[in-house]
Amino acid sequence: MGLGPRSPHKAGRRFPAGGKRGRGAKGSGRPSSGRQQQLGPPGVGRSEPALDAHPHLSPEALGYFRRALSALKEVPETGEERELMVHNVLKEAEAQALALATNRTGSEMLQELLGFSPLKPLCRVLATLRSNLHLVACHRCGVHVLQSALLQLPRLLGSHVEEEVEVEEDGKDPPSETLEELVLGLASDVCDDFLIYCGDTHGSFVVRTLMQMLGGTLLESERARHRGSQSPEAQRAPTRECKPTDFEVPESFLNCLQDLCSCFLKDIAVFITDKISSFCFQVALQILHRKLPQFCAHLCNAVIDYLSNRNSSADGSPLLLFLQDQTSSRLLEQVLLVLDPPRLQGLFENHFQGRLQTLAAHPIANFPLQRLLDAITTPELLSPVFEELSPALEAVLAQGHPGVVIALVGACRRVGTHQAQVLQLLLEAFHCAEPSSRQVACVPLFATLMTYEVYYGLLEEEGAVPAEHQVETGTARALGEVTVLGSLLLQHLLHFSTPALILRSLGALTGPQLLSLAQSPAGSHVLDAILTSPSVTRKQRRRVLKNLKGQYVALACSRHGSRVLDAIWGGAALGARKEIAAELGERNQELIKDPFGHHVARNVALTTFLKRREAWEQQQGAVAKRRRVLNSILED
């Protein structure tokens, strides 16, 4: 429902918590494990397959590898026995690498074996896979094996443990190419058919993993996809939440990465508009931004120039059409995140300025707008963006796009300007600005993304004078369900330079309400922000947390609450620790029996507290002293 400027007497509403982004094809799923087979030597049947046929893996061979892998897991991680077993099993795996890679169960076992593999056996397996690259890379099982082989590079790259050149028992020579040469050769093969691999559902995974290995950067999002462990919530997480891990690579890898990524320029239209191919371009920009920033800027300029020269939209900017497209807007999001500030400023002035409210209301274009807000680091850019977006804050919330508002608040936190203004606008949007007595109720409203009338179930007619907030009303109502975006909003506000209003509202929560916040998966992070924000003083922190007295046992016996209690304990003074331990000690047996509570009891040293109080106090005093010394060093 579109809204104009809100009347202070307008009826309340529940803001949609933000819809799912209706795009993104499902990735290839990891195959499930097969049935257990009897262990015995692998069957012979190793004839070379026809070029266009998948090689066959005999049931006997499958059973052998299954039992061998199980035995490997039971052997100690170090020792001659393990080394000999790994050598023997991998020797058999090398001979049947292609058959294992293209078998549902065999592929999973080969992936685990590669995790144990020394350098030379891995090289031989990789050489076999490379000789059948198209078959393996575009196979629903083979792709995972090839990824696993590549993901061993951080462990094995640069390994100088060279065994003496010798001929194997079966007459097979050691690998003729080093690991570096194999990877560079693989990159060259991919480059020859770059468009085919990037456009294939399975092949695109190999391209993305290969670029990460060449760049010496392992993206957390890609690693999770490979494990097949991402929840739907994690899959919708924005790119900014990725935590890359860097490792050393030779200079030849970075040169090869630049050559490989140059292929994007040859068919840039395909990589902008094709859903699968676009994923490879997005990953490339993330890696290049870290390792080859100048070439990253070159690719970004090519994307923007290409899109800017298409047919103009009705509003004048050709880029607007692509911001509203499911596929190309994904790539533009990544471009926005890696652009340098001057280029971002120019992009805003040429294509975004004057259209922000339209983009915020669009079901797809609001996501690139969020990334623009995430990328803002200068007051010069934030000021015109804030001036244009701020009048439509409530309308954007009502349209179900709270992510735009959260991103704007995050930009104000990051840049350090417009903080008081955006807080006032939020109070107005949630109908708790006037009368001023309602402001103390802002935290539950922000956390649940509900207006005052909806949250408290009030029916106010249009034009009626808003009712004063009653303390009894606030304390009688149990805390509503905390949303993820509501929690993010509160975390940003607690890191503002002056979070006094938010802290006053938190301090007005009853013990059970604050307990509900701490036990909530999303709400527990609000407590984290209270404990870690440099804007929150010790006195303000104590004033909020004192309401948890009497709730410590319930907190300790909760999955998320126990983590919050551990954080409170870590920053508590000796006097506060005594109070917490005394309250927990009254129900010691209950804590010990609880799966989460017994960890808290151990961290608090509750048994020592109950039986040897003096020793406990000396121990805690020593801990507090070490913490003070560490803090003084960090401050210096």
Salt bridges, closest charged atoms under 4 A:
GLU92 OE1 - ARG46 NH2 2.61
GLU94 OE1 - ARG124 NE 2.83
GLU94 OE1 - LYS172 NZ 3.14
GLU112 OE1 - LYS73 NZ 3.03
GLU168 OE2 - ARG124 NH2 3.73
GLU169 OE1 - LYS91 NZ 3.50
GLU177 OE1 - ARG130 NH1 3.59
ASP189 OD2 - ARG130 NE 2.81
GLU220 OE1 - ARG223 NH2 2.36
GLU220 OE2 - ARG227 NH2 3.66
GLU222 OE1 - ARG208 NE 3.11
GLU222 OE2 - ARG225 NH1 2.25
ASP246 OD2 - ARG290 NH2 2.65
ASP246 OD1 - LYS291 NZ 3.97
ASP305 OD1 - ARG343 NH2 3.79
GLU333 OE2 - ARG21 NH1 2.01
GLU333 OE2 - ARG23 NH1 3.91
GLU333 OE1 - ARG371 NH1 3.29
ASP374 OD2 - ARG240 NH1 2.62
ASP374 OD2 - ARG371 NE 2.97
GLU394 OE1 - ARG6 NE 3.04
GLU394 OE2 - ARG13 NH1 2.36
GLU394 OE2 - HIS431 NE2 3.03
GLU453 OE1 - HIS431 ND1 2.88
GLU453 OE2 - ARG438 NH1 3.40
GLU460 OE2 - ARG438 NH2 2.81
ASP528 OD2 - HIS525 ND1 3.41
ASP528 OD2 - ARG563 NH1 2.73
GLU579 OE1 - LYS549 NZ 3.35
GLU590 OE1 - ARG587 NE 2.93
GLU617 OE2 - LYS578 NZ 3.51
